[in-house]
Every structure is written in structure tokens, then in C-alpha cells.
Amino acid sequence: MGSLGALLLGTGVTAFGVAPLAPDAADLPVRSVSEAIEPALRLVQGGGEATVPFVLFRSDVTRRDDNAQSLLQRLGVSDSAAVAFLRNDPVARGLFSGRTGKLVTVETTDRNEIIRLSARWLSKPDDRQFQRLTLERQNDGFLAKHETADLTASAQLASGTIQSSLFAATDAVRLPDSVASQLADIFSSDIDFRRDLRKGDRFSIVYESLEADGEVLRAGRILSAEFVNDGKQLQTLWFQEPGHKGGYYGFDGKSQRSTYLTSPLEFSRVSSGYGMRFHPIHGGQRAHLGVDFAAPTGTPVRTVGDGVVQFAGWQGGYGNIVVVQHANNQTTAYAHLSRIDVRKGQKIEQGEFIGAVGSTGASTGPHLHFEFRDKGKHIDPLTIARNGESIPVSAAARAQFDQVVHTMRAQLASAATLTQASAQ
């Protein structure tokens, strides 16, 4: 026993004495090792070697001044035959006409020659179909094809917490601008997003992601949303009865559609409010009978409510202006437009695009001047969204509606966990 004890004691002392002599990992030298590799894989076939084709995938978007040479160069393509085809083929030339921002993907060989090129884009910002142009290498050259296909919708979840403003919070969770704007529109009759927000308010959203061949082209409508403002919980969902126009409803089945949207622009900021102000052109204090929204030239402008175009054209200091006649002798005006997309007498629906932001008439820079008149009297346009409707779901559609509510409650609960997970 004494010998065993001495042996164990000696082993323990040895372990204790050796461990501290190991070098500190922080003091070890750092070396960089590089090794050349073959880019092509090889397979054994019938006793010999065969090279597997090496395919590269790259993507980019078209720009305003793009041509065949500049686009392919940016994509890393070195293929004079493809450049010539894109310049001369009438179908392929469509890649450089119309809207910019087309999503282009190429598959090339290891010699950077095109195997296949595909481009996808929307004809209109709110389209639920997309355009697809493909260019494929054939034995005797290239073949170009242009077709139209339906976008595929999938549900996306998001949630966030207010720290300063709504749009700062939506930016923080990378919510698309169009979805953030919809969120503000949906709850605008219950929340004044300039005055009522509190730090710690939170939101959860289920929205559509519209894809073309697996590539996201745009966000769709909000399917369901929850907003907790100063402890008050607000919930809504999109529902469409068969044979009727769809809209947003509370989970109790009452419509949340406002007579007017809160803003004629999907994403913007107020640069000049309603009331007295120093006039930027004429000087002095003057009444500003509308609201100015700062936005770049070309930003789409939408009507805030259903109506008929009363005037569309040039009108003095307003420049290009559209005036829309609504129910109950109310009108809205959209001034300084760079482009007018409607005509006098045309019926339009809430949210329909009527033109684009510009700087025509008496204007110091690109912006939209927006006015609201009730029986000829000017009213602050930022207050009109609180005039809402409350039309319940019909009895015939109630069972279907309740089923949608059940599904959306579960999805919103899942979306809410995203905030908790990111905070932990």
C-alpha cells in the first residue's frame, strides 16, 4: 500500500510539473500555406480519364447605359459571338429595352464562353407575371426566346421593435420598402405614425414573396400583420370573398379598409407640412395648403382613394397636375409631376398609379405636392386616412374567414419569435 501510494503521488507531481511547460497558444508562430489545385475534376471512365465540364454561374442587373459588351464584361464573359448575337438578334435586343434592373444570370465554361443566359423582369411594378428572356448556345450558334410566366408566391415572416421610427425599425429587419409602406397604410386609421409611436412598440408580419424561377423579383401584399402600440394590440389579415374585391379585416371580421390611404407615395418622407411656412420661392410667411413629399424624379405616384380623374394636365405653378374627384364632393390633387399616366374622365381605384414625381411648375426640386379638399375647403391631407369603413365579412364567408384567422394567428406567433431569437 505504501509503495502504491508513493507511485500515485509521484505521478501526480510529475503531471503537475510538466503541464505548465507547454507553450502558450498565443505565442505560437502563424504560417500561411497555399497550394495549387486543378480547376477541373477528373473521372475514370473505361480505364482512362475524362474531364468533367466546369460551369460558372454569375448574376447581375442591367443598368441604364448598358449594351451587350458592357453587360457581358461585367458578368466576366469573354465571348465575341454572344456579343454579336445580343446586338443583332431582334428577340435578344429586348434585354436592353424598357426598364432597367433586369436580373441577368449566365452559365459559362471555364473559358468564360456563354452556355446559357437568362433574364427576368417585371413589365410593371405591381405585376404578378414576369418576363423571361433566355439565350442558349446551339451547335450552329445561339437561340433566343422571350416568354411570359406567372410569379410564384411564398409566405415570408418578419418582426421588429420600434426604437425611433417605423421605417428605421423595418430597415433594421430588412423588410422591403413596399411592405413597410403597406404596414403604415393598413394601420394608419388607428395609429398616427408621426405622433403615436412609442419606443418598444412591436410588429409581426406575414407577407408574400413573389419569385421567378426561384429568384425573388418583388414583395407582394401583406397577408397578415400585428402591431402593438402603447400596449394596444391591433391585428389584421387579407381576405377576399368569392366574387368580391379583397381587403383587410380585423380578426373580428370587420373591414379595416380606409377610404383614403395615408400617403400617395409608397415610401417617402414629409418635407413640408400643412399650414404656415416660409415660401421657398416667393419668400415670406404663406399658407401651405397641402403636404410635400420628398422623393426622386420618376417615383410612382398613386391615388389615395377611388374616384374619377377630374383634371390631368398643366396648371400654372402646379406644373403637371392630376385632380381626382372622390365621393361626397371631395377631391385630391397631385402636383409637379414629371409624367401623367391617366386622362380626364378615367375611373381609378385606390392605390392605382397615376403619374410620377417631378419638379414641374413652381418647384425648387423633385417632390410631390399633395392636397385634399372637402367641398372646396382645404384640409390637412395627413388626417384623411382616419376616415374609414367598417363592413363585416358576410355570413356566407364567415366559416372560411375563421379558418384563415386560425392559420394567420399561428404564422404571426411564429413571426414574433424572430424578434425574441434575435434579441437573445
C-alpha positions as CSV (number, residue, x, y, z in Angstrom):
1,M,0.0,0.0,0.0
2,G,2.8,2.3,0.9
3,S,4.6,1.6,-2.5
4,L,1.3,2.2,-4.4
5,G,0.7,5.5,-2.6
6,A,4.2,6.7,-3.4
7,L,3.8,5.7,-7.0
8,L,0.5,7.7,-7.4
9,L,1.9,10.7,-5.5
10,G,4.9,10.7,-7.8
11,T,2.7,10.5,-11.0
12,G,0.6,13.4,-9.7
13,V,3.6,15.6,-9.0
14,T,5.0,14.8,-12.5
15,A,1.8,15.8,-14.2
16,F,1.6,19.0,-12.3
17,G,5.2,19.8,-13.1
18,V,5.1,19.1,-16.8
19,A,1.8,20.8,-17.8
20,P,2.9,24.4,-17.2
21,L,5.9,23.8,-19.5
22,A,3.6,23.6,-22.6
23,P,3.9,26.7,-24.9
24,D,1.1,29.3,-24.8
25,A,-1.1,29.0,-27.9
26,A,-1.0,32.8,-28.3
27,D,2.8,32.7,-28.7
28,L,2.9,30.1,-31.4
29,P,4.0,31.3,-34.8
30,V,1.4,31.7,-37.5
31,R,2.1,30.4,-41.0
32,S,0.1,30.8,-44.3
33,V,0.1,27.7,-46.5
34,S,-1.0,27.9,-50.2
35,E,-1.3,25.0,-52.6
36,A,-2.2,25.0,-56.3
37,I,-5.2,22.9,-57.3
38,E,-6.6,21.7,-60.6
39,P,-9.9,23.6,-61.5
40,A,-11.3,20.6,-63.4
41,L,-12.5,17.3,-61.9
42,R,-11.5,14.0,-63.5
43,L,-13.4,10.8,-63.5
44,V,-12.1,7.4,-64.5
45,Q,-14.0,6.0,-67.5
46,G,-13.1,2.7,-69.1
47,G,-9.6,2.7,-67.7
48,G,-8.9,6.3,-68.9
49,E,-9.5,9.8,-67.5
50,A,-12.3,12.2,-68.7
51,T,-12.6,15.8,-67.7
52,V,-15.9,16.9,-66.1
53,P,-17.2,20.2,-67.7
54,F,-16.5,23.2,-65.4
55,V,-19.6,25.5,-65.3
56,L,-19.5,29.0,-63.8
57,F,-22.6,30.9,-62.6
58,R,-22.7,34.7,-62.3
59,S,-25.5,37.2,-62.0
60,D,-26.0,41.0,-62.2
61,V,-28.7,43.5,-63.1
62,T,-29.0,45.7,-66.3
63,R,-28.1,49.4,-66.0
64,R,-29.3,52.5,-67.8
65,D,-26.4,52.7,-70.2
66,D,-25.8,49.0,-70.7
67,N,-25.0,47.4,-74.0
68,A,-24.1,43.8,-74.9
69,Q,-20.4,44.5,-74.5
70,S,-20.6,46.2,-71.1
71,L,-23.1,43.8,-69.5
72,L,-21.2,40.7,-70.5
73,Q,-17.9,42.2,-69.5
74,R,-19.4,42.9,-66.0
75,L,-20.5,39.3,-65.9
76,G,-17.0,38.1,-66.7
77,V,-18.0,36.8,-70.1
78,S,-15.5,36.7,-72.9
79,D,-17.5,35.6,-75.9
80,S,-17.5,37.7,-79.1
81,A,-20.1,35.5,-80.8
82,A,-22.5,36.1,-77.9
83,V,-21.9,39.9,-78.0
84,A,-22.7,39.9,-81.8
85,F,-25.8,37.9,-81.2
86,L,-27.1,40.2,-78.5
87,R,-26.6,43.2,-80.7
88,N,-28.2,41.8,-83.8
89,D,-31.0,39.3,-82.8
90,P,-34.4,41.1,-82.5
91,V,-35.5,39.0,-79.6
92,A,-32.2,39.2,-77.7
93,R,-32.1,43.0,-78.1
94,G,-35.2,43.2,-75.8
95,L,-32.8,42.7,-72.9
96,F,-31.6,46.3,-73.3
97,S,-35.0,48.0,-74.0
98,G,-37.6,49.2,-71.5
99,R,-37.0,49.1,-67.8
100,T,-33.5,48.7,-66.3
101,G,-32.8,46.5,-63.3
102,K,-33.5,43.2,-65.2
103,L,-32.0,40.3,-63.3
104,V,-29.5,38.5,-65.6
105,T,-27.8,35.1,-64.9
106,V,-25.2,33.5,-67.0
107,E,-23.7,30.0,-67.1
108,T,-20.3,29.9,-68.7
109,T,-17.5,27.4,-69.5
110,D,-14.1,27.7,-67.8
111,R,-13.1,29.7,-70.9
112,N,-15.8,32.3,-70.0
113,E,-18.0,31.5,-73.0
114,I,-21.7,31.5,-72.6
115,I,-23.6,28.2,-72.3
116,R,-26.9,29.9,-71.2
117,L,-28.1,33.4,-70.4
118,S,-31.4,34.1,-68.7
119,A,-33.0,37.4,-67.8
120,R,-36.2,38.0,-65.7
121,W,-38.1,41.3,-65.1
122,L,-41.4,42.8,-64.4
123,S,-43.3,44.9,-67.0
124,K,-45.0,46.9,-64.2
125,P,-44.0,47.3,-60.6
126,D,-47.2,45.6,-59.4
127,D,-47.3,42.8,-61.9
128,R,-48.0,39.3,-60.8
129,Q,-46.4,38.0,-64.0
130,F,-42.8,38.3,-65.2
131,Q,-40.9,38.4,-68.5
132,R,-38.3,35.8,-69.2
133,L,-35.7,36.0,-71.9
134,T,-33.3,33.1,-72.5
135,L,-30.3,32.7,-74.8
136,E,-28.8,29.3,-75.3
137,R,-25.8,28.1,-77.3
138,Q,-26.7,25.7,-80.0
139,N,-24.5,23.7,-82.4
140,D,-24.8,26.3,-85.1
141,G,-25.0,29.5,-82.9
142,F,-27.4,30.8,-80.4
143,L,-31.2,30.6,-79.9
144,A,-33.1,33.4,-78.1
145,K,-36.6,33.0,-76.6
146,H,-39.0,35.5,-74.9
147,E,-42.0,34.4,-72.8
148,T,-44.3,35.5,-70.0
149,A,-44.9,33.4,-66.9
150,D,-46.7,33.7,-63.5
151,L,-44.8,34.7,-60.4
152,T,-44.8,32.1,-57.6
153,A,-45.9,33.4,-54.2
154,S,-44.5,32.1,-50.9
155,A,-45.1,33.4,-47.3
156,Q,-42.3,35.3,-45.5
157,L,-42.3,36.1,-41.8
158,A,-40.8,39.2,-40.2
159,S,-41.0,41.1,-37.0
160,G,-39.4,44.1,-35.3
161,T,-39.3,46.5,-32.4
162,I,-39.6,50.3,-32.6
163,Q,-36.6,52.2,-31.3
164,S,-37.1,55.6,-33.1
165,S,-39.4,55.3,-36.1
166,L,-41.4,52.8,-38.1
167,F,-39.2,52.9,-41.2
168,A,-36.0,52.7,-39.1
169,A,-37.4,49.5,-37.5
170,T,-38.4,48.0,-40.8
171,D,-35.0,48.8,-42.3
172,A,-33.3,47.1,-39.3
173,V,-35.0,43.8,-40.0
174,R,-34.5,44.3,-43.8
175,L,-38.2,44.4,-44.6
176,P,-38.9,45.5,-48.2
177,D,-39.9,49.2,-48.6
178,S,-43.2,48.3,-50.3
179,V,-44.1,46.1,-47.3
180,A,-43.2,48.7,-44.8
181,S,-45.4,51.2,-46.7
182,Q,-48.3,48.7,-46.7
183,L,-47.9,48.3,-42.9
184,A,-48.2,52.0,-42.4
185,D,-51.3,52.2,-44.8
186,I,-53.1,49.3,-43.1
187,F,-52.9,50.7,-39.6
188,S,-53.0,54.4,-40.5
189,S,-56.6,54.8,-39.4
190,D,-55.7,53.6,-35.9
191,I,-52.1,54.9,-35.4
192,D,-50.6,58.3,-36.3
193,F,-47.1,57.1,-37.1
194,R,-45.6,60.5,-36.6
195,R,-47.1,61.1,-33.1
196,D,-48.4,57.9,-31.6
197,L,-45.4,55.6,-31.8
198,R,-43.6,54.6,-28.5
199,K,-40.2,53.0,-28.1
200,G,-40.8,49.3,-27.5
201,D,-43.8,49.1,-29.8
202,R,-43.5,46.0,-31.9
203,F,-44.9,44.4,-35.1
204,S,-45.1,41.0,-36.7
205,I,-45.9,40.4,-40.4
206,V,-46.6,37.6,-42.8
207,Y,-46.2,38.8,-46.4
208,E,-45.8,37.5,-50.0
209,S,-42.5,37.0,-51.7
210,L,-43.0,36.8,-55.4
211,E,-40.4,34.7,-57.2
212,A,-39.5,34.0,-60.8
213,D,-37.8,30.6,-61.3
214,G,-36.7,30.7,-57.7
215,E,-35.4,34.3,-57.8
216,V,-37.2,36.9,-55.7
217,L,-38.3,39.7,-58.0
218,R,-40.5,41.7,-55.6
219,A,-42.5,41.6,-52.4
220,G,-46.3,41.2,-52.7
221,R,-49.1,42.2,-50.3
222,I,-49.1,41.8,-46.6
223,L,-51.2,38.6,-45.7
224,S,-51.4,39.3,-42.0
225,A,-50.0,41.8,-39.5
226,E,-50.0,42.5,-35.8
227,F,-49.0,45.9,-34.3
228,V,-48.7,46.5,-30.6
229,N,-48.8,50.3,-30.0
230,D,-48.5,51.6,-26.4
231,G,-49.8,48.2,-25.1
232,K,-52.8,48.1,-27.6
233,Q,-52.8,45.1,-29.9
234,L,-54.0,45.6,-33.5
235,Q,-54.4,42.6,-35.9
236,T,-55.4,42.4,-39.5
237,L,-55.4,39.9,-42.4
238,W,-56.1,40.0,-46.1
239,F,-59.3,38.2,-47.1
240,Q,-61.2,38.0,-50.4
241,E,-64.7,36.7,-50.6
242,P,-65.6,34.8,-53.8
243,G,-66.9,37.3,-56.3
244,H,-65.8,40.4,-54.3
245,K,-62.9,42.7,-54.0
246,G,-60.3,41.7,-51.4
247,G,-59.4,43.8,-48.4
248,Y,-58.0,43.9,-44.9
249,Y,-60.1,42.8,-41.9
250,G,-59.7,42.6,-38.2
251,F,-59.7,39.2,-36.7
252,D,-63.3,40.0,-35.6
253,G,-64.3,40.1,-39.2
254,K,-64.8,43.9,-39.6
255,S,-63.2,45.7,-42.6
256,Q,-60.1,47.8,-41.9
257,R,-60.0,49.4,-45.4
258,S,-59.7,53.2,-45.1
259,T,-61.5,55.4,-47.5
260,Y,-58.1,57.0,-48.2
261,L,-54.5,55.9,-48.0
262,T,-52.2,57.7,-45.7
263,S,-49.8,58.7,-48.5
264,P,-49.8,59.0,-52.3
265,L,-46.2,57.5,-52.3
266,E,-45.3,54.0,-51.2
267,F,-42.1,55.1,-49.4
268,S,-41.3,58.8,-48.7
269,R,-40.9,61.4,-46.1
270,V,-42.8,64.7,-45.5
271,S,-40.5,67.6,-46.4
272,S,-43.1,70.3,-45.8
273,G,-46.3,70.0,-43.8
274,Y,-49.7,71.7,-43.9
275,G,-50.0,75.3,-42.5
276,M,-48.0,78.5,-42.4
277,R,-44.4,78.3,-43.7
278,F,-41.7,80.4,-45.3
279,H,-42.2,80.2,-49.0
280,P,-39.0,78.9,-50.7
281,I,-39.7,80.8,-54.0
282,H,-41.7,84.0,-53.2
283,G,-40.3,84.4,-49.6
284,G,-42.3,85.5,-46.5
285,Q,-44.7,83.5,-44.5
286,R,-47.5,82.0,-46.6
287,A,-50.1,79.3,-46.0
288,H,-49.1,75.9,-47.4
289,L,-52.4,74.3,-48.3
290,G,-51.0,70.8,-48.9
291,V,-48.2,68.5,-47.9
292,D,-44.9,68.0,-49.8
293,F,-43.3,64.5,-50.0
294,A,-39.6,64.3,-50.9
295,A,-38.8,61.7,-53.5
296,P,-36.6,61.3,-56.6
297,T,-37.9,62.1,-60.0
298,G,-39.7,59.2,-61.5
299,T,-41.1,57.8,-58.2
300,P,-44.5,56.3,-58.9
301,V,-47.5,58.3,-57.5
302,R,-50.7,56.6,-56.6
303,T,-54.2,57.8,-56.0
304,V,-55.2,57.6,-52.3
305,G,-58.8,56.7,-53.0
306,D,-61.3,55.5,-55.6
307,G,-62.6,58.2,-57.9
308,V,-62.7,59.8,-61.4
309,V,-59.9,61.9,-62.9
310,Q,-61.3,65.5,-62.9
311,F,-58.2,67.1,-64.5
312,A,-55.0,65.9,-65.9
313,G,-52.5,68.4,-67.5
314,W,-50.6,71.6,-66.9
315,Q,-51.9,74.2,-64.4
316,G,-49.7,77.2,-63.7
317,G,-47.4,76.9,-60.6
318,Y,-48.6,73.3,-60.0
319,G,-47.0,72.2,-63.3
320,N,-48.2,68.8,-64.3
321,I,-51.1,68.0,-62.0
322,V,-53.8,65.4,-61.6
323,V,-57.0,66.1,-59.7
324,V,-59.2,63.2,-58.7
325,Q,-62.9,63.6,-57.8
326,H,-64.0,61.2,-54.9
327,A,-67.3,60.6,-53.2
328,N,-69.1,63.2,-51.0
329,N,-67.7,66.1,-53.1
330,Q,-64.1,65.5,-52.0
331,T,-61.0,65.9,-54.2
332,T,-57.3,65.2,-54.1
333,A,-54.6,66.9,-56.2
334,Y,-51.1,65.6,-57.1
335,A,-48.8,68.3,-58.5
336,H,-45.3,68.9,-60.0
337,L,-45.5,65.5,-61.8
338,S,-42.8,64.6,-64.3
339,R,-45.3,62.3,-66.1
340,I,-49.1,61.9,-66.2
341,D,-50.4,58.3,-66.7
342,V,-54.1,58.9,-66.7
343,R,-56.6,61.0,-68.6
344,K,-59.6,63.2,-67.8
345,G,-62.8,61.2,-67.1
346,Q,-60.9,57.9,-66.3
347,K,-62.1,55.8,-63.4
348,I,-59.3,54.8,-61.0
349,E,-59.1,52.7,-57.9
350,Q,-57.3,53.3,-54.6
351,G,-53.6,52.6,-55.0
352,E,-53.6,52.9,-58.8
353,F,-50.6,54.7,-60.2
354,I,-51.5,58.0,-61.9
355,G,-48.0,59.5,-62.7
356,A,-44.5,60.1,-61.4
357,V,-42.8,62.6,-59.1
358,G,-41.1,65.5,-60.8
359,S,-40.2,69.2,-60.5
360,T,-42.5,70.9,-63.0
361,G,-44.1,74.3,-62.4
362,A,-43.0,76.4,-59.4
363,S,-40.8,73.9,-57.7
364,T,-37.3,74.1,-56.3
365,G,-36.6,70.4,-56.6
366,P,-38.2,66.9,-57.2
367,H,-41.1,66.4,-54.8
368,L,-44.9,65.7,-54.8
369,H,-47.3,68.4,-53.7
370,F,-50.4,66.7,-52.4
371,E,-53.7,68.5,-51.5
372,F,-57.1,67.3,-50.1
373,R,-60.3,69.4,-50.4
374,D,-63.7,68.7,-48.8
375,K,-66.4,70.6,-50.6
376,G,-63.8,73.0,-51.9
377,K,-62.2,73.6,-48.4
378,H,-58.5,72.6,-47.9
379,I,-57.9,70.1,-45.1
380,D,-54.6,68.6,-43.8
381,P,-54.1,65.5,-46.1
382,L,-52.3,63.6,-43.3
383,T,-55.6,63.4,-41.3
384,I,-57.8,61.9,-44.0
385,A,-56.8,58.3,-43.6
386,R,-58.7,58.2,-40.3
387,N,-62.0,58.3,-42.2
388,G,-62.5,54.5,-42.5
389,E,-65.2,52.0,-43.3
390,S,-66.3,49.1,-41.2
391,I,-68.0,46.5,-43.4
392,P,-68.1,43.0,-41.9
393,V,-67.5,39.7,-43.6
394,S,-70.7,38.2,-44.9
395,A,-72.3,35.3,-43.1
396,A,-71.8,33.0,-46.1
397,A,-68.0,33.5,-46.0
398,R,-67.6,33.5,-42.2
399,A,-66.5,29.9,-41.8
400,Q,-63.8,30.4,-44.5
401,F,-62.7,33.6,-42.8
402,D,-62.4,32.0,-39.4
403,Q,-60.2,29.3,-40.9
404,V,-57.9,31.9,-42.4
405,V,-57.8,33.6,-39.0
406,H,-56.7,30.4,-37.3
407,T,-53.8,29.9,-39.8
408,M,-52.7,33.6,-39.6
409,R,-52.6,33.5,-35.8
410,A,-50.2,30.6,-35.9
411,Q,-48.0,32.3,-38.5
412,L,-47.9,35.6,-36.6
413,A,-46.9,33.8,-33.4
414,S,-44.0,32.2,-35.4
415,A,-43.0,35.6,-36.8
416,A,-43.0,37.1,-33.2
417,T,-40.4,34.6,-32.2
418,L,-38.0,36.0,-34.7
419,T,-37.6,39.2,-32.6
420,Q,-37.0,37.2,-29.4
421,A,-34.4,35.0,-31.1
422,S,-32.5,38.0,-32.5
423,A,-32.5,39.7,-29.1
424,Q,-31.1,36.7,-27.3
